[in-house]
Amino acid sequence: MGLRKLRVYTGPETEPAGLSLLGESTDQHGVRVTLGEILPTLADAVASDRTWLTDFEADEVTISSDLYDVLQAYRHFRRPGA
């Protein structure tokens, strides 16, 4: 019996049609996308309690100061007893 080689499928070689890059990133490991493009996927992953999310929980992301202010206000008013 011959040895079988396993390969890891990492997705299509070309960029998916739904993913648009907003600009060239200075970090060769980074990709700029709109929040609207990734939010549905992230929300589903959180709701489904996907374990791979823990792999990225220490990663830093950059958001606009306006979004940060809105998130802080939302967090404040969502507190129990608020």
The 8 nearest C-alpha neighbors of each residue, nearest first, counted from 0:
[[1, 2, 3, 4, 5, 6, 7, 8],
 [2, 0, 3, 4, 5, 6, 7, 8],
 [1, 3, 4, 0, 5, 6, 7, 8],
 [4, 2, 1, 5, 0, 6, 7, 8],
 [3, 5, 6, 2, 1, 7, 0, 8],
 [6, 4, 3, 7, 8, 2, 9, 1],
 [5, 7, 8, 4, 9, 3, 10, 2],
 [8, 6, 9, 5, 10, 4, 11, 12],
 [7, 9, 10, 6, 11, 5, 12, 4],
 [10, 8, 7, 11, 12, 6, 13, 14],
 [11, 9, 8, 12, 13, 7, 14, 15],
 [12, 10, 13, 9, 14, 15, 8, 16],
 [11, 13, 10, 14, 9, 15, 8, 16],
 [14, 12, 11, 15, 10, 16, 18, 9],
 [13, 15, 16, 12, 18, 11, 17, 19],
 [16, 14, 17, 18, 13, 11, 19, 12],
 [15, 17, 18, 14, 19, 13, 20, 11],
 [18, 16, 15, 19, 36, 14, 20, 37],
 [19, 17, 16, 15, 20, 14, 36, 32],
 [20, 18, 21, 17, 32, 16, 33, 31],
 [19, 21, 22, 31, 32, 18, 30, 23],
 [22, 20, 31, 32, 19, 23, 33, 30],
 [23, 21, 20, 24, 31, 30, 32, 19],
 [22, 24, 25, 21, 20, 31, 30, 26],
 [23, 25, 26, 29, 22, 30, 27, 31],
 [24, 26, 27, 23, 29, 28, 30, 22],
 [27, 25, 29, 24, 28, 30, 23, 31],
 [26, 28, 29, 25, 24, 30, 23, 31],
 [27, 29, 26, 30, 24, 25, 31, 23],
 [30, 28, 26, 27, 24, 31, 25, 23],
 [29, 31, 24, 32, 20, 28, 23, 26],
 [30, 32, 21, 20, 22, 29, 24, 33],
 [33, 31, 20, 21, 30, 19, 34, 36],
 [34, 32, 35, 36, 31, 37, 21, 19],
 [33, 35, 36, 37, 38, 32, 39, 62],
 [36, 34, 33, 38, 37, 39, 32, 40],
 [35, 37, 33, 34, 38, 32, 39, 18],
 [38, 36, 40, 34, 35, 39, 41, 33],
 [37, 39, 41, 35, 40, 34, 42, 36],
 [40, 38, 42, 41, 37, 43, 36, 35],
 [41, 39, 43, 38, 37, 42, 44, 36],
 [40, 42, 44, 38, 43, 39, 45, 37],
 [43, 41, 39, 45, 44, 40, 38, 46],
 [42, 44, 46, 40, 41, 45, 47, 39],
 [43, 45, 41, 47, 49, 42, 46, 48],
 [46, 44, 48, 42, 47, 43, 41, 49],
 [45, 47, 43, 48, 44, 42, 49, 41],
 [46, 48, 44, 45, 49, 43, 42, 50],
 [49, 47, 45, 46, 44, 50, 52, 43],
 [50, 48, 44, 47, 51, 52, 45, 46],
 [49, 51, 52, 53, 48, 54, 44, 47],
 [52, 50, 53, 54, 49, 55, 44, 48],
 [53, 51, 50, 54, 55, 49, 56, 44],
 [52, 54, 56, 55, 51, 50, 57, 49],
 [53, 55, 52, 51, 56, 57, 50, 58],
 [56, 54, 58, 53, 57, 52, 51, 59],
 [55, 57, 53, 58, 54, 52, 59, 51],
 [56, 58, 55, 59, 54, 53, 60, 52],
 [59, 57, 55, 56, 60, 54, 53, 61],
 [60, 58, 57, 61, 56, 55, 62, 29],
 [59, 61, 62, 58, 57, 29, 63, 56],
 [60, 62, 59, 63, 64, 67, 31, 58],
 [63, 61, 64, 60, 66, 67, 65, 34],
 [62, 64, 65, 66, 67, 61, 68, 69],
 [63, 65, 67, 66, 68, 62, 69, 61],
 [66, 64, 68, 63, 67, 69, 62, 70],
 [65, 67, 69, 63, 68, 64, 70, 62],
 [66, 68, 64, 70, 65, 69, 71, 63],
 [69, 67, 71, 65, 66, 70, 64, 72],
 [68, 70, 66, 72, 71, 67, 73, 65],
 [69, 71, 73, 67, 72, 68, 74, 66],
 [70, 72, 74, 68, 73, 69, 67, 75],
 [73, 71, 75, 69, 74, 70, 68, 76],
 [72, 74, 70, 76, 75, 71, 77, 69],
 [73, 75, 71, 77, 72, 76, 70, 78],
 [76, 74, 72, 73, 77, 78, 71, 81],
 [75, 77, 73, 78, 74, 81, 72, 79],
 [78, 76, 74, 75, 73, 79, 81, 80],
 [79, 77, 81, 76, 75, 80, 74, 73],
 [80, 78, 81, 77, 76, 75, 74, 73],
 [79, 81, 78, 77, 76, 75, 74, 73],
 [80, 78, 79, 76, 77, 75, 74, 73]]
